[in-house]
Amino acid sequence: MTNPDNQKPVEVADVEAPEKTTETTAPSSGTSTFSAITQRWKREDLIRKASPIMRGFCLLFSLLAFIIMVSNKHGYGRNFDEYEEYRYLLAISILSTLYTVWQTFSHFSKREFFDRRTSILVDFSGDQIVAYLLISAASSAIPLTNRFREGQDNIFTDSAAAAISMAIFAFISLALSALFSGYKLSTHSLI
């Protein structure tokens, strides 16, 4: 009989060899289970620490956006309060600052204002809402600043651009915090 693939015929010893290797790999699966558990613990610890750090960054950037915009008064036609886009950015920066101060305080004080399930829902929805408001305020102020920069580039437009940049950085950090809050929400039993 000819073998078209030029392969050796299968012998009984070759068939039994895989069974022996599966027996030797069984103890190592316990090691991989242990490493999977420790990886999960590390991931959960990282997420537990990362959310307040991102909120702290948001607090810093929101506070900077607020301070920069409030100090942006340089005479007639160059005051932030004469333009509603800049007032909107200021209002949202204040709101974001207050929200992140409250969240940071509640995290570090270990006080529970709500039960655990409600607290996770408030974290997730609050992060989402405030992040949306931050990017909305920044995007509404960008066209006005670009229009002013076409005519003349001065300290007023530079200050406005810096406040907008800080609001965008606050959005990014709060959006990352919202991702961590969403992960906490998805892994928490709500029943």
Disulfide bonds with the S-S distance in Angstrom:
none
